[in-house]
Amino acid sequence: MISTGSGERDETVSFDDEELILVDDEDRELGHLDKARCHEGSGVLHRAFSLFVFNHQGELLLQQRAEGKRLWSRYWSNSCCSHPRRGEPMEEAIHRRLWQEVGIEAQLAFLYKFRYQAQYDSSGAEHELCWVYLGTSDEEPRPNRQEIADWRWISPARLDAELAAHPEHFTPWFKMEWARLRGEYAAQLETYTR
């Protein structure tokens, strides 16, 4: 869990006015829009990423989203999720954000991308073309408390049990991605969890 020692950080790394990349269903760039407006109403389709970081014991790093998050605050989710900014290559974005949010570095490999829309409430939603990556790190997380309320390592079997018992505790994109990792991409997942 999050320590209260020197490993914890407090840094603003997300801004409502940062410009995200608007895309079509084929992930072709259409333009740019600030983050706040990308998530209003039913959302505007934009490029995003989700990172699944495992340690060498085969456990997944989960994070609980910070209280101040506009959407799905205090929900458990995968290791790191965010967006590349205008003009930022995806390869730079994934490493930048993992460091800013979790305080670790990891070897990351692209697996697949998919489109989803998830409505949080009448005022906001996620509507993303999301790139999913798997990776490994044995570094101790140094979470940014503006982004992360809590964190833990968890085995796939324990995670499956928690998702079955309390799916309402987890973000919608994480549940979709984990289901595909356990099904369609089970062989790739096994290389990180055995």
N, C-alpha and C positions, 0 to 999 in steps of 0.2 A: 504494500500500500504506500501511498505518498508519505514521505518522511517530512518532518517539520524542520529538518536541518538545512545545511548549506546547499544541498542538492536541489532544493525547490527554487524555481525562478518565478518572476512576476514581470512580464513584458508584454506590451501591446503589439500584436503581430497581425491582427485582423482589423480591417477598416471598411466601413460601409461604402465608402466612395472609391475603393479600389476597383479597377475595371477588369471584368472577367470576359472570357472569350465565348461569344455566342456561336452556336453551331447548328447544322441541320442534322437529320437522322443519320446521315453518312459521315458525320463528324467533320464536315467541311465548314471552315470559318465563314461566318456571316457578318461579323462586326463585334462591337464591344458594348457593354452596359455595366453600370456600377453594381456592386454586389447586393446592395439593399434592394434595388429594383428587380434584380434577377430572382429574388426570393419572395416578391410580393404576390398576393393573390394565389393563382395556381402555378406561378413560376414561369420563367422564360428559359428555354433550353440552353444550357451552357456546359462547357467542358469542366470535368472534375476528375478526381482520383481517389482511390481507397487503397490503403496499404495494410497488409497483413504481415506483421513481423513476428517471427518465431525464434525462440532460443534453441540451443543445441540439445535441450531435453525434450524438444517437440511441443513446447507450450506456446500458446498464442498470447501476445501482449494485448490486453483489452484496456480501454480507457472509458471512464465515465465523464461525459461532457460537462463542462463547467456550468454553474448556476446562471451565469450571465449570457449564455448562448440564446439567441433569439428563437431558434428551432430545436426541439428535442433536448432541452437542457436537462441535466442529471440522468439521461439515458445512457446505458452502456453501449459501446460501439467498438469497431475494430481499431487497430493501433493508431491510425492517423487517416484523416480524410480532409481534403481541401480542394483548392482550385489553382490552376496556373493563372497567372496574371497576364494582362495584355502584353504581347511580345515575348513572353517567357516560354522557353521550350519545356516540355513536360519533364524531361530528364533533370533539368535544374529545379523545377517546381517541387518534385517529390522529395528530393534531398533537402531543399531549403525548409520545407514545411515540417518534415520529420525532425529536423534539428530545432526549429523554432518552437514547436509544440511539445515534443517529447524529450528533446535534449540528447538524442542518440543518433548515430550513423548506422546504416545497414546496407548490405548488398541487396539490391532489389531487382526483380525480373518481372517484366510485363507478362500478364497471362491472358486477359481478354478485356473487352469493353462492352458496355450495355447501356441502354437508355431506360430510365425510370422516372416516374413522377410520384411523389408522396406528399399528401396534404397534411399539414400539421394542425392548422386551424383556419378560420376564414381569412385571416390576414397574411398567411404565408405558407410556402411549400418548398420542397426540393424538386427540381426538374432538371435532371442532369444526364449528360452522356459521359459515363464514368469509366475510367481506365482502372483496372484492378491489377495490383502488383503483389507478389509474394517475396518475402525476404527473410534474412537472418541477422540477428545481433545478440550478443551476450552482454552488451553494455547495460549498466544500471540506468533506468530512465531518470531524467531530471526534469520533471514536468513543469510546464508553464502554467501556473495556477489560474491565469485568465482563460485558459483553454481547457484545462483538465481538472476535474474535481477529485478524481481518484483513479487508480490503475492497479492492475494485477496480471500475473501470468496464469494461464489456465490450460488444462489438457483438453484436447478435442472431445473426449468422452464426457468430461465434466461439463463442458460448454453445451454439448448436445442435450444433456439432462436439464441444464438451466433453461435453455431455449424451449424445451418441451414443457417445463413446469411454469415458466414465467416469461412468455414471449413479449409481454407488454413492457418489460424492463429494457428492451433493446431497440435500437434505431431500425427503421424499416429497411434501409439500404443494406445494413449489416446482415439482417436476416435473409434477404434475397441472395446476397453474395455468398454467405456461408452455406446456404442450401446448394448452390451451384458448385462450390468447392467440394462439398461432401458427395455430390452426385457426378455431374458431368466432368469435373476436374479432379476427381479423387486420386488419380495416379500422380498428378503433379503435386497435389497436397501431401501425399504420402512421403515424398522426398524431403519434406520439411518437418514431418511429425513422427517419423519412425526413430 
